[in-house]
Amino acid sequence: MYIEQAFKGKHELWRYILGVFVTFGGSQVIGSFVLGAALAYKTFKGEDVDLSNPMDILTLYDPNIMLVLLLVPFALGLAGLYLWMKPVHGLPFKVLHSARQKLDWKRIFFSFGIWGLVSIVFVWVGYFLSPEDYQWNFKLLPFVIMCILSVLLIPLQTSFEEYIFRGYLMQGIGVFAKNRWVPLVTTSLIFGLMHIFNPEIGKIGYVALVAYIGIGFFLGIITLMDEGIELALGFHAANNLFIALFVTADWTVFQTHSVLKDLSEPSVGFEIFFPLIVVYPILTFIFAKKYGWKGWKDKLFGKVIPPVPEDPVQAEI
């Protein structure tokens, strides 16, 4: 069982709390320092920088430079978590990705492919129905550079978030709470609230957090049902990568040389609730059928039971 993997090592709650502060918190501190240095350089050159406006900050440099500044800290965080597991928990990093013997790349690519296809269809339908809402933004050289950077860095960013939330925290909270629903709810809420400072929240309002929390629940559910984070890894990477490549807006955290620029005003209703109510349940159904998920109640709400220590006498027999 996936959460029970943590019982194989040192699993006191303080280790997980400290791990989150060191890896996730540390990566964000490094990111803030690097971004602060970049802002200070612009200020030193005499440029007017409005620190109260997130979009002012995100457009200070070329989008490709900003993409690197935003994503490299997550890559460092992933490396930090990898190095943290063995000395602090006495466990190999692989216990965080699934209860299987090794990482299932077929699951990752299947999830990536299906959500990538859905994302392309959504963009195409949106462009076909309302072409006036989009601006052609394609420039070959900046796009190629952005594409290379995105393929290299975005999977590291999304993987770090999955390993820290659906992996590390899901297991740590699970073995402490001795059940599955508490880590599912807790990690989903933390994941959603983590995005509270995104510029999308300033544009749409706090109701946009419903979308992030909903994605957290969706990824948490498929992780618990599938006994691993491979499907979540594929979905999250496809989601962020295809957004960066194909369509961004002036009010989103990703400011890239995407193919299209969305000029429309975001819709609070459809864009937030349609995926939560329709799309994610359909995806969950597809995954469930493909991988033969059973025992929903136990896997989502059941107890997390420590393994029974092997009797040394019986072991000798």
Secondary structure, 3 states (H helix, E strand, C coil): CCHHHHHHCCCCHHHHHHHHHHHHHHHHHHHHHHHHHHHHHHHHCCCCCCCCCHHHHHCCCCHHHHHHHHHHHHHHHHHHHHHHHHHHHCCCHHHHCECCCCCCHHHHHHHHHHHHHHHHHHHHHHHHHCHHHEEECCCHHHHHHHHHHHHHHHHHHHHHHHHHHHHHHHHHHHHHHCECHHHHHHHHHHHHHCCCCCHHHHHHCHHHHHHHHHHHHHHHHHHHHHCECHHHHHHHHHHHHHHHHHEEECCCCCCCCCCEEECCCCCCCHHHHHHHHHHHHHHHHHHHHHHCCCCHHHHHHCECCCCCCCCHHHHHC
